[in-house]
Amino acid sequence: MVKSKYLKKDSPTRSILKALSWRVIASAATFAITYVIVRNSSGKTDSEALKFASAIASVDVIAKLILYYLHERLWTNIYWGKYWSKKIWKRNYRKMHKRLEALQNSTFRTKE
């Protein structure tokens, strides 16, 4: 459990490397899917389908790399859910149920 009030964030370099590694995987999938769809549905030759799939994948890489990086930097500033502790969760869960029981008891007593 992190006790510091000021938690460390991911570095911009880490965000860039994560974005690049994901883009390789996602763009390869985009390329393959585009190629299969274009080749099977349009009757284009292999070289035409490869050119088309390459163009789509190229635009996809640039646009989504930028969007992913911005998304990652935004989320690095949000602490919610970043550090999770079972003990804290249990304590908050018990507090919530005690409040609920107290509320139910007070409501029950006022109806009598």
Number of C-alpha atoms within 10 A of each C-alpha: 9 10 6 7 6 8 12 11 13 13 10 13 9 11 17 18 12 15 20 17 11 15 19 13 10 16 21 15 13 19 19 16 13 20 22 14 13 19 19 12 9 9 11 13 12 13 10 14 20 19 13 18 21 19 13 16 21 14 12 16 18 12 11 16 21 14 12 18 18 15 13 18 16 10 14 17 12 10 12 9 7 11 9 11 11 9 10 11 11 11 10 12 11 12 12 12 11 12 11 12 12 12 12 11 11 11 11 10 9 7 6 5
